[in-house]
């Protein structure tokens, strides 16, 4: 038995039976269901209305063939996915990931997490996710464009500004969103806010690029203040990854007075005792899609170590995993704890294994789970949708201020729920429960037809 509550055990048994061979999805469902044990004691009607049986099953799951022609004239075939997980509180919303590791399990875990994350933002967005096992690395702009056009040639039937609004994720940035949007517009002859993360010249929101990384630091700042009476000033920070989330987390950490000493990519990590020179990282990663080890060409006093996992052995006060799922395991958690880490906040989705999370919680390390700590990206996508609907644009400062307030609100929402349901400071449980209750209420009022 994995659960004390027999109803939850039954739900999880069914999920296991229906989703065999999908470890990431089962991991995400298990973590969320565990948080519901104290809720079910206080809210038995959640069992009677079958809310939990329903919430673990996607409303719709679409897979499709994506064929395209490479620069050598060879036909290539990838698999495309979109999961429309839950639309109880708004249109499906969630990013598209292009990475060879993408499969049904990864897409469903991300879509499931997205339901609770979007709810926590307080904005009216349901949960979805999509992507493909296409690897943009090493592909020409023309190849990426042809892939995106083929992908959208199927996806456009399933999405729309009031139905499902995709965005970026790993491997999907401004370039890919542009190609996807162009093809959607051509196929539907309509210019609508059907995607977020758009370029600023055609409906994008200021501060969307920065939002996930900035939001992660606003959350961390509030968590330190409220739970430890502390701040980011003078803290040493380690950030894994060097993509969109990691870069803007690094920028905001430095702006708030911390020093980031290490960053990574899937090849290895750099360590710069003086503090990472972010302009160099941006030039490598945003400027020419290079490798993080090229940092040493500009900053020869820094060091580079092969293998991305070693980054968790770097001594720091605050660790921000911002690369990918399950990148921080129990062994890495042990190293961070031994080195005196005081806070961990997740920029990536599910970057810490369950074992790592348990170790942090047991050691009294403040722990900000992804669905709360990295919700700034989707929250700002929600603000992009609002601006598109109004046909109006807010200034950078206006969006950034709203983002800050949303992140502070998410922290308190999760923290208060953790207190209310008997485990004060357990933000994993608090975020799951706070996100869930709003969706559950909306599902209850809308009846059982879906
Ligand atoms: P990017 O593609 O911009 O960057 C991803 C970074 O993670 C790169 O440095 C990449 O290295 C590294 N990485 C990817 N896969 C692996 C792997 N298997 N092992 C080690 N490193 C890896 O993606 P984002 O920054 O947008 O996304 C990062 C994480 O944040 C993801 O979990 C995503 O779901 C999550 N997230 C993103 C949001 C956003 O707004 N972009 C919003 C909320 C969550 P390399 O270049 O070598 O592959």
Boltz pocket constraint, residues with backbone or C-beta under 6 A from the ligand:
constraints:
  - pocket:
      binder: B
      contacts: [[A, 168], [A, 169], [A, 170], [A, 171], [A, 172], [A, 208], [A, 212], [A, 241], [A, 242], [A, 243], [A, 244], [A, 245], [A, 246], [A, 264], [A, 265], [A, 266], [A, 267], [A, 290], [A, 308], [A, 322], [A, 323], [A, 324], [A, 325], [A, 327], [A, 347], [A, 348], [A, 349], [A, 374], [A, 375], [A, 377], [A, 378]]
      max_distance: 6.0
